[in-house]
Amino acid sequence: MTTKELIKNEIENVPEEYLAELYKLIKNFENEVNNKKKQSFMSKLRSIKIDGPEDFSKNIDLYLNGEKNKGFYYGSIENRTTATKRQDHN
């Protein structure tokens, strides 16, 4: 049995009162898939949000190697714990 046939069989088991809701879910899914296909690489890049200090872009190398760490976290949970402890003691 193909996936499409399996889905059709499952739809046959859905009570009539839920079919309108199921239809909306399917249409929303279809719209999301179509939007993802249409989205260009540049629009994907523009959608990236970076949360960091105001001088992050100027001093990214200092933040990444830990020389500058004004409450900004970048790295693993272990690094976050260490950074938090250092800030608490300073």
C-alpha positions in Angstrom: 0.0 0.0 0.0 1.3 3.5 -0.9 1.4 6.3 1.6 -1.4 8.0 -0.2 -3.6 4.9 0.1 -2.8 4.7 3.8 -3.8 8.3 4.3 -7.1 7.8 2.4 -7.9 4.8 4.6 -7.2 6.7 7.8 -9.5 9.6 6.5 -12.3 7.0 6.0 -12.1 6.3 9.8 -12.4 10.0 10.8 -15.8 10.9 12.1 -17.8 13.3 9.9 -17.8 16.0 12.6 -14.0 16.3 12.4 -13.6 16.3 8.6 -13.8 20.1 8.3 -11.0 20.5 10.9 -8.9 17.8 9.1 -9.4 19.6 5.8 -8.1 22.8 7.3 -5.0 21.0 8.6 -4.4 19.5 5.2 -4.7 22.9 3.5 -2.4 24.6 6.1 0.1 21.9 5.5 -0.1 22.3 1.8 0.4 26.0 2.1 3.4 25.6 4.3 5.0 23.2 1.8 4.3 25.5 -1.1 5.7 28.5 0.8 8.9 26.7 1.6 9.4 25.7 -2.0 9.0 29.3 -3.1 11.3 30.9 -0.5 14.6 32.0 -2.0 17.9 31.5 -0.4 18.3 35.2 0.3 14.8 35.4 1.9 15.8 32.5 4.2 19.0 34.4 5.1 17.0 37.5 5.9 14.7 35.6 8.2 17.6 34.6 10.5 17.5 36.5 13.8 20.6 36.9 15.9 20.2 38.0 19.5 23.4 39.5 20.9 25.1 42.6 22.3 25.1 45.8 20.2 28.8 45.4 19.3 28.6 41.7 18.5 29.3 42.1 14.7 32.3 44.3 15.4 33.8 42.0 18.1 32.5 38.6 17.1 36.1 37.1 17.4 36.3 38.4 21.0 32.9 37.0 22.0 33.6 33.6 20.4 36.9 33.1 22.1 35.6 34.4 25.5 37.7 37.5 25.8 34.6 39.6 25.8 31.5 38.2 27.6 29.2 40.8 28.9 26.4 38.4 29.8 26.3 37.1 26.2 26.2 33.3 25.9 27.6 31.4 23.0 28.5 27.7 23.2 27.5 24.6 25.1 25.5 24.3 28.3 28.8 23.6 30.1 30.2 26.8 28.9 27.1 28.7 29.9 27.4 27.4 33.5 31.1 28.3 33.6 30.4 31.8 32.2 27.6 32.3 34.7 29.8 31.3 37.6 32.5 33.6 36.4 30.0 36.5 36.1 28.7 35.8 39.6 32.2 36.0 41.1 33.2 39.2 39.3 
